[in-house]
Amino acid sequence: MFKTRYWLSAIALSGTALLAGCASGPSNQQLGTAGGAVVGGAVGHAIGDGSAVGTIGGAAAGALIGNEVGRRSDYNRRYNYYPNNGPRY
């Protein structure tokens, strides 16, 4: 009984590790959205004296701003690798 469980667990963990190895990390846009929501929620909570409306509104505004900043960062990394359109030797 225990050997079967060990084998099934080993196969499940191996499959999970194998599939997770193919995944790429989060983009700057995704990180910016999450970070902006956390910071915006904290700021909204502080400004709104702990009200739920202030916290949710701050999180939404922070997520929008973080999304835009991360999107622009991804775009700049993809299309503007070199500053001033190329290296100058």
Residue pairs with C-beta under 8 A, 6 or more apart in sequence:
27 70
27 74
28 70
28 71
28 73
28 74
28 77
29 67
29 70
29 71
29 73
29 74
30 70
31 70
32 66
32 67
32 68
32 69
32 70
32 71
32 73
33 63
33 66
33 67
33 70
34 63
34 66
35 66
36 62
36 63
36 64
36 65
36 66
36 67
36 69
37 59
37 60
37 62
37 63
37 66
38 59
38 62
39 62
39 66
40 58
40 59
40 60
40 61
40 62
40 63
40 65
40 66
41 55
41 56
41 58
41 59
41 62
42 58
43 58
43 62
44 54
44 55
44 56
44 57
44 58
44 59
44 61
44 62
45 51
45 54
45 55
45 58
47 54
47 58
48 54
48 55
48 57
48 58
